[in-house]
Amino acid sequence: MTLQKIDESSRFLLGIAGDDVPQIAIILGSGLGPLADHIEQPITIPYSQIPNFQTSTATGHKGNLIVGTLGGKRVFAMQGRLHYYEGYSMDQVTFPVRVLARLGVKTLFVSNAAGAVNPDFRVGDMMVITDHINLMPNPLIGPNLDELGPRFPDMTTVYSRRLRQVAIAEAASLGITLRQGVYVAGTGPTYETPAEYRMYATLGGDAAGMSTVPEVIVARHCGLEIFGISIITNQSNDLSDSCLNDGDDVVLQANRAAEQMTTLLRSIISKI
């Protein structure tokens, strides 16, 4: 991954976005792509058409970048992401974030489907991410791109307190219940064992998934303000009567919660 490739992709997207380049970007996780249907005046670009982008192979990830308006603001929306478990390198997984930052994006919203670690959480809950625990390779390993950020970015406050406060206020006005907690990121593609869930809880985790954190680390490196939200789509086998966690069911549960998440994100975006 080189700055030359990042700039090549940025120039391509700049030609599509025009003079009014969005400063807000949204990454939509498993089953959460329907939010893109609410974007006004959308321009849809398949990842396969963007220079140096890879194609998502994960269930519930359409693999499109959409440019349009949401909550009265111009936005980029990634309808699906890349995962380390798909066999992509960390450079490839996080490449779109670097391109968006190079284009001038200042605020990044990330969403995902996650499993409940916290025993108080239930399927369908929405959890604002307050912090994370990274059990994946760090995407900043290797030569630093000084043009994008520092060698050792600070991770004290990764998820914006300002945006979390806005989210809590907007959720209250909309009658939406929000959880808050720590997201644990593992490589996947296997779902966690009950013992692993117990370990995550001991470490301080509230929800677990297989994405998001690599993109967030790179976004932090690039100086972006970050808001993260998880849809709880399944529970650990210790917390649930079911012994089955299935990718299709995760997408189904995420789809059920997507409308409420769309309402919330649109409201937050309209206030920033």
C-alpha positions in Angstrom: 0.0 0.0 0.0 1.5 3.3 -1.1 0.5 6.9 -1.0 0.4 6.8 -4.8 -2.3 4.2 -4.8 -4.3 6.1 -2.2 -4.1 9.3 -4.3 -5.1 7.4 -7.5 -8.3 6.2 -5.8 -8.9 9.6 -4.3 -8.7 11.3 -7.7 -11.1 8.8 -9.1 -13.7 9.5 -6.4 -13.1 13.2 -6.5 -14.2 13.2 -10.1 -17.5 11.6 -9.1 -18.2 13.5 -5.9 -17.6 16.9 -7.6 -17.0 20.1 -5.8 -19.1 19.3 -2.7 -16.9 16.5 -1.3 -18.5 15.0 1.8 -16.7 15.4 5.2 -18.7 12.6 6.7 -18.3 8.8 6.0 -20.3 5.8 7.2 -19.2 2.2 7.1 -22.1 -0.2 7.2 -21.6 -3.7 8.7 -23.3 -7.0 8.2 -27.0 -6.6 7.3 -26.9 -2.8 7.9 -26.7 -1.9 4.2 -30.4 -0.9 4.0 -29.4 2.4 5.6 -28.0 3.3 2.1 -31.6 3.2 0.8 -32.3 6.3 2.8 -29.5 8.3 1.2 -31.0 11.0 -1.1 -29.7 11.6 -4.6 -27.3 8.7 -4.4 -24.5 7.9 -6.7 -23.6 4.3 -6.4 -20.1 3.1 -7.3 -19.3 -0.7 -7.0 -15.9 -1.3 -5.3 -14.9 -3.2 -8.4 -14.9 0.0 -10.3 -12.7 2.0 -7.9 -9.0 1.8 -8.5 -7.2 -0.4 -5.9 -10.4 -1.3 -4.0 -11.1 -4.9 -3.2 -14.4 -6.7 -3.4 -16.3 -7.7 -0.3 -17.2 -11.4 -0.1 -18.9 -11.4 3.3 -22.6 -12.2 3.7 -24.7 -9.1 3.8 -22.0 -6.8 2.3 -23.0 -5.5 -1.1 -19.7 -3.8 -1.9 -20.7 -0.3 -3.0 -19.6 3.2 -2.2 -22.5 5.6 -2.2 -22.2 9.4 -2.4 -25.3 11.4 -1.4 -27.2 13.2 1.3 -28.3 11.9 4.7 -29.6 14.1 7.5 -29.1 17.2 5.3 -25.4 16.5 5.0 -23.3 15.1 2.1 -21.9 11.7 3.0 -19.9 8.8 1.7 -21.4 5.4 2.7 -19.6 2.2 2.4 -22.3 -0.5 1.8 -20.2 -3.3 3.2 -16.6 -3.6 4.3 -13.6 -5.9 3.9 -12.6 -8.3 6.7 -9.3 -9.8 7.6 -10.9 -13.3 7.7 -11.7 -13.0 4.0 -8.0 -13.3 3.4 -7.3 -9.6 2.8 -4.3 -8.0 4.3 -4.7 -5.3 6.9 -3.6 -2.7 4.3 -6.4 -3.9 2.0 -9.0 -3.9 4.8 -8.2 -0.3 5.8 -7.3 1.1 2.4 -10.8 2.7 1.9 -10.5 4.7 5.2 -7.2 6.1 4.1 -8.7 7.1 0.7 -11.7 8.8 2.5 -9.3 10.7 4.8 -7.3 11.8 1.8 -10.4 13.1 0.2 -11.1 15.3 3.2 -13.5 13.3 5.4 -13.3 14.5 9.0 -15.9 12.3 10.7 -16.3 8.5 10.5 -19.3 6.6 11.6 -18.7 2.8 11.9 -21.3 0.2 12.5 -21.3 -3.6 12.9 -23.1 -6.7 13.9 -21.8 -8.0 17.2 -22.4 -10.8 19.7 -23.4 -10.0 23.3 -20.7 -10.5 25.9 -22.5 -8.5 28.6 -25.3 -10.7 30.1 -27.7 -7.7 30.2 -27.6 -7.3 26.5 -30.3 -8.8 24.2 -30.6 -9.5 20.5 -31.8 -6.3 18.8 -30.0 -3.9 21.3 -27.9 -1.1 19.9 -24.6 -0.4 21.7 -22.6 2.8 21.4 -19.0 1.8 21.4 -17.1 3.6 24.2 -13.8 1.8 23.7 -12.3 -1.3 22.2 -10.0 -4.3 22.8 -8.0 -5.3 19.8 -7.2 -9.0 19.3 -6.3 -8.6 15.7 -3.0 -7.6 14.0 -2.5 -3.8 14.2 -3.0 -2.3 10.7 -0.3 0.3 11.4 2.5 -2.3 11.6 5.1 -1.5 8.9 6.5 1.8 7.5 4.5 4.8 8.6 2.8 7.1 6.1 3.9 10.3 7.7 1.7 12.3 5.2 -1.4 10.7 6.9 -0.5 10.5 10.5 2.1 10.0 13.3 4.1 6.9 14.0 2.5 6.4 17.4 -1.1 7.7 17.4 -2.7 8.3 20.8 -5.6 5.9 21.6 -6.8 7.4 24.8 -10.1 8.7 23.5 -10.7 6.8 20.2 -14.5 7.2 20.1 -15.6 10.8 20.3 -17.1 11.9 23.6 -18.9 14.7 21.7 -20.6 12.4 19.2 -21.5 9.9 22.0 -23.2 12.8 23.9 -25.1 13.8 20.8 -26.2 10.2 20.2 -27.5 9.8 23.7 -29.4 13.0 23.5 -30.9 12.2 20.1 -31.8 8.6 21.2 -33.6 10.0 24.2 -35.6 12.4 22.1 -36.5 9.6 19.6 -37.4 7.1 22.4 -34.6 4.8 21.4 -32.8 2.8 24.1 -29.0 2.7 23.7 -26.5 0.5 25.5 -22.9 1.6 25.9 -19.9 -0.6 26.1 -16.6 -2.0 25.0 -16.2 -3.8 21.7 -13.8 -6.7 21.4 -12.4 -7.4 17.9 -11.2 -10.9 17.0 -10.1 -12.3 13.6 -12.9 -14.8 13.0 -14.3 -16.4 11.0 -15.3 -18.8 13.7 -17.8 -17.6 16.3 -16.4 -17.4 19.8 -16.5 -20.3 22.2 -18.3 -19.9 25.6 -14.8 -19.9 27.2 -13.7 -17.1 24.9 -16.8 -15.1 25.7 -16.1 -15.5 29.5 -12.5 -14.3 28.8 -13.8 -11.2 26.9 -16.1 -10.4 29.8 -13.2 -10.7 32.3 -11.1 -8.4 30.1 -13.9 -5.8 30.2 -15.7 -6.4 26.9 -19.4 -6.0 26.4 -19.8 -7.1 22.7 -17.6 -9.1 20.3 -17.1 -9.0 16.5 -14.8 -9.5 13.6 -14.4 -6.0 12.2 -14.4 -2.3 12.8 -11.2 -1.9 15.0 -8.7 -2.0 12.1 -10.6 0.8 10.3 -10.9 2.7 13.5 -7.2 2.5 14.3 -6.4 3.8 10.8 -9.0 6.5 11.1 -7.5 7.6 14.4 -4.1 7.6 12.7 -5.5 10.0 10.1 -7.0 12.3 12.7 -10.7 11.5 12.1 -13.4 12.0 14.7 -15.1 8.6 15.2 -18.5 7.3 16.3 -19.1 3.6 16.6 -22.3 1.6 17.1 -22.9 -2.2 17.3 -26.2 -4.0 16.7 -26.4 -7.0 19.0 -27.4 -9.9 16.7 -26.5 -12.9 18.7 -25.5 -14.0 22.2 -22.9 -16.4 23.5 -24.0 -20.0 24.0 -23.8 -19.4 27.7 -26.4 -16.6 27.5 -28.7 -18.2 24.9 -30.9 -21.3 24.7 -29.7 -21.8 21.1 -26.3 -23.5 20.4 -26.2 -22.1 16.8 -24.7 -18.9 15.6 -25.2 -18.5 11.9 -24.0 -15.8 9.5 -27.4 -15.6 7.7 -29.2 -15.2 11.0 -26.8 -12.5 12.1 -27.7 -10.6 8.9 -31.4 -11.2 9.5 -31.2 -9.7 13.0 -29.2 -6.8 11.8 -31.8 -6.1 9.1 -34.5 -5.9 11.7 -32.6 -3.3 13.7 -31.4 -1.3 10.6 -34.4 1.0 10.5 -33.9 2.1 14.0 -30.2 2.6 13.5 -30.9 4.6 10.3 -33.2 6.9 12.2 -30.6 7.5 14.9 -27.7 8.0 12.6 -29.6 10.4 10.4 -30.6 12.4 13.5 -27.0 12.5 14.8 -25.6 13.6 11.4 -28.2 16.4 11.1 -26.9 17.8 14.4 -23.2 17.9 13.6 
